[in-house]
Amino acid sequence: MAERFDRIWHNARLALMRQDTADLGAVEDGVIAARDGRIVFAGPRADFPSDADAPQRIDCAGRWITPGLVDCHTHLVYGGNRAHEFELRLKGASYEEIARAGGGIVSTVAATRKAGEAELVAGALPRLDALIAEGVTTIEIKSGYGLDTGTEMRQLAAARALGRDRKVTVKTSFLGAHALPPEAGGDKDRYIDLVCREMLPAIAKAGLADAVDAFMEGIAFSGEQTARVFEAATALGLPVKLHADQLSNLGGAALAAQFSALSADHLEHTDAAGAAAMAKAGTVAVLLPGAFYFIRETQKPPVELFRTHGVNIALATDCNPGSSPLTSLLLAMNMGATLFRMTVAECLAGVTREGARALGVLAETGTLEVGKWCDLAIWDIERPAELVYRIGFNPLHARVWRGQ
């Protein structure tokens, strides 16, 4: 009896992106078959059952299929915008100067606290739609612009709502340890107590966070304060990730590795010891070229060190109102190649397989493998390098989320 599938995509070229394949895992004459939203075949047509059938057979006319894209680091939900700060920066003000003058994260906190959940969702939807239009099927969204229990929970609830409003997988990260709110009066330790004793338990109980993040930096929180947040998260069964080594090397990469973090992100100032620790812990390096470009950093993340030590590298937009108002993962790939000298294969893996790994969902998505969600991006391109090479051009032909 012939095998039946829900959908079959044929006459396609595949980039499997599996860990066990060389380079992109290219298949020239490929077929993908799905049943109940999952991939049940992905490989050469020669290996596909000749009598297989499905109600829907899609002729891809030689187009390329990659896994659906994964944006593994965003701050997509927030109130207001910071275009005024952009003007100040053009006149010579630094990121740190703006933050210390009451701008930066704290100005977004004020706008976010005023916004209801519906307003936060409405504000974020155009940003999400821009990413979806480029083939994104999985996205991480952080809180961190509330800095009080109610607003942090509202941000995370808005992020969850986005996943219901659109056909996209949303993973949430609680980033209460993002900045010090004005009412804290400069007392970072007391605020971290609030994060650990009140915010985290409430958010965990409500099931609003898939992971816990923190910003470890001179203008944010120390290693000791970050460790307290991570200990509290671990006790509640939540994995951690870290904004690390962006503006200076405070040992963030090593601290992330100490807690077996899913990822450490930014990493411009990470040293060899940090890279080695991340490799040993399996912590993914998430590079954020949008922020590097936008705030005109000069210290590049040590990509060669990560290669040498075998650290997995992901790429993301870091979409946020202050330092990376970027809603294009395709442009993030071009920046990763142009600014950081990543290869085409590294860039494509960074927004598929490694992005999924950085979110702890590699078992579910990120590669074209049997058993995973049928999350696909189908492209009008002659070769995958076009996805990294072009600037301001979107060759997406079709996007498939969970088989549809």
Secondary structure, DSSP 8 states (H G I E B T S, - for coil): ---B-SEEEEEEEEE---TTSSTT-EEEEEEEEEETTEEEEEEEGGGS-TT-B-SEEEE-TT-EEEE-EEE-------SS--HHHHHHHHTT--HHHHHHTT-THHHHHHHHHH--HHHHHHHHHHHHHHHHTTTEEEEEEE--S--SHHHHHHHHHHHHHHHHHTTSEEEEEEEEETS--GGGTT-HHHHHHHIIIIIHHHHHHHT--SEEEEBBSTTSB-HHHHHHHHHHHHHTT--BEEEESSSS-SSHHHHHHHTT-SEEEE-TT--HHHHHHHHHHT-EEEE-HHHHHHTT--S---HHHHHHHT--EEE----BTTTB----HHHHHHHHHHHH---HHHHHHHTTHHHHHHTT-TTTSSS--TTSB--EEEE--SSTHHHHH-SS---EEEEESTT-
